[in-house]
């Protein structure tokens, strides 16, 4: 623990040396990535808190980690015995630390930040809050580099050309769609900061950030010429030739600011203010046309090849999960296993599948009361021992070279479930089915659909504090913007229209602190159900293939059409997986997929 | 028709004389009222278009009325043979005329407006659009006064003190709630432009605007002293003394700009930028704290007296409607009646009820295909003749001195309804019931609930183009902001949280152009259903008392819990109305309320 206190002290010394009075260290990288490379884990390194969302704020007298309710328990535990104190955000991702810090500091203080780690809209908010007390914002320069010993290097692995067999659309066709938009808007360039947008657009992949096959890069798509900013030695001649042939010049990642200034002089540049970082924003010499990312939208509409590959990935995931659950049932007959080890075991089954690369996020293995900790991460040492008793929540996913998966199942391991647990499980399932079965006009937004997943819980006074689902990529980010289901209008998952051929998760849940957690999650693909005089109507088709535990269903709460949905889903799971299973595996699966 | 062309010519002469190149004439008054006094019907007078929403734009070469799809047919008809052309808004209330006008005009043109008729946020949008071509915005001064002969005077009737027996909370208590908010926000004044806010806050009423017992006024509530701006001769000594005793000084309505400048010098003033007009905005000398109206929120939470009075009003409305429908059934056995005359007849039954004042809006009597015109207004001459055949949509409401009502029923008059009509009617009813039965956490917003009313229609490829409901006042505005149900996040009805003890309408519909219209509307009061560990949960209770036609229900589409809701609702209608009816009326109502 002393290493954390030493790190904070080093930051404080650095602040003094640089004549700064406070520092803000967010958890993202310059691309507003959700998962970041080790190089950018500054917040984690200096706070000791490993959760995915949090901000470290340090002054001479205070050191605070700001995070949301998902992480309160974890952050408290991880910061115990250090000078870092937990500050609880009332709204996830809200920059509540900013007014707090500005309030703490004296008039005319100076806050140090890394301009690359703030989007221009985040910067606006910071400047607005700082202005009242005439607080200045300055770059902290090499403060962190100077004090972080043994900092990891920036990722430098080879970049691969992503096969057309997987992505289904060539680079040039995608770029031409962006160029059409450029000419529609009378713009010269589209500047792209998001890693998943560049990787989708240019059909490239690498493994720069945790859990996600992305490439740390910027892209500037122009009417005539385009530019990819990446460490050049990462591209082999064949890919380099292909990029050049498609009109893309590769420039050094570190030259972004100077080249951006040079190339955009007197030009009109489209960029999204929510992902454009402030360093790049201030480097743009031309006129900025700030608008939601076109690439984000194009990418969210999957083509036939991507859909076929995703379905193929779901079969592999389903086979691995079938084998895993068979193993687990048998293992628990006379053994126990820790939550942490179970996560490893689960991965061992996925590893045997063709194209498997790695997990799409850190598996959440939450036994009994740990299931109630929404983003629980079982510790390597001392995680709970699972036996043939009680409930287990398992949220996991994989990156296959042709697909990304994400699935949650809540299963009963033995003993007699309480009626409270069965009721909550059944209401969550009813919400899942309600949303899965929804039919709605093309363009309906996530917030309009989100309540379908909550309505049955609500009638019993229950709810859950997270969104109901998110977009998911094709061998890309497991949380892919922008569509999804959320109860807030201010999130992109709430505000984005749903279209056909998108991949989205449906994952309502219920969490009883200290007792149990429930979540049932499938990936669905949206399809045009029919056209009417009122336009195109969309519905969902589940593509995740894994039985849903029927033992926990309270039959008094479930209606015929819901049973019908469940039976049809289980028939499909069995039909799609059976040919890939051994006889004994088939027998097990048939039993789990029996109509109720 | 020539009078319209003459009026447009007079405007054009006025433009020339005043060195203006275009004029924008909206339909609201300086208080952003929905219904306005005759004095402010400038748009209606000069365009000939009588719909509730529309904007007239005139240049030397163009004269255009901008309105939304509800009014396309009506505007086309009413502008036929004049120089005024219909311009179709793609989004209701969107200021699409502004880019259109700026595009038409030459560089450095001048647009004339009345600053009182634009909110400061509308003005921002206008200025932003005008800036590109350096178009100036100027007041058109007395241009309209100079050319509008026989313009009505501003309302000047007596203002009454609204009885505590009806409003349930005295003036001082309400003002103190605003003062608490002022001190919480460190502000000196709360400036109120909305007529219904002033009338609620000060417990005053008059009849200044169509359909609504409001007083044309502004209010400035201060920490110490408060000011009501109204034509002084409208207040009798007794009310004047009561106002003065509560710390309210009455100032001349016409002195608002000079007094505002004087009183707010160096003060902090809370006001809502969506209702504050630009003339007042520029008169504020202090610091403006722009925020959603506190009074609007306070007013939306009804007290026990208001709820009891509303229920009493609903009984009167239910009795009048029972008598009206009995009369209609008997009349149609051997007679016909025009839509227009039926509206008059309906009012004649309401008139007999205690406290009846006038309609709360122009009744919509839409027979057969006219029911598909959402805001149809039957013309005095030549409206359709209703006989004992087909479907009738009837949307009407009343202002009683103790309550405001609003109800829509769709009834079958005779013959055999088509299966298409029955299906649509049943799906609308299912949506109505789904939303009525919803239970949800306190604070859930309108857009999160709106889809419940649409989900059954959606599954059959049907939908409707209007919101699903609106707040309703207590002897005040029939459309009372802010809560409601809407599919758009940008409307206040979509974005406002629902709380307990609010009055809201539930009114899904379906419209088949050229054939029929369906809408089933009740007023509901929100109630706390229960508290759980997740907080307070809210549900609705219908307070409108009038049978829903069961003849049009397609029994194959309706489920047991929906039938149960309908039977319980009908039992309540009968129980609550029976004691106020004659024996024969009871017999008729019992038949209509039979369980199905």
Interface residues (C-beta under 8 A of the other chain):
Chain A: X438 X439 X440 X441 X444 X445 X447 X448 X449 X450 X451 X452 X454 X455 X458 X459 X461 X462 X463 X487 X489 X494 X495 X530 X531 X532 X533 X534 X537
Chain B: X438 X439 X440 X441 X444 X445 X447 X448 X449 X450 X451 X452 X454 X455 X458 X459 X461 X462 X463 X487 X489 X494 X495 X530 X531 X532 X533 X534 X537
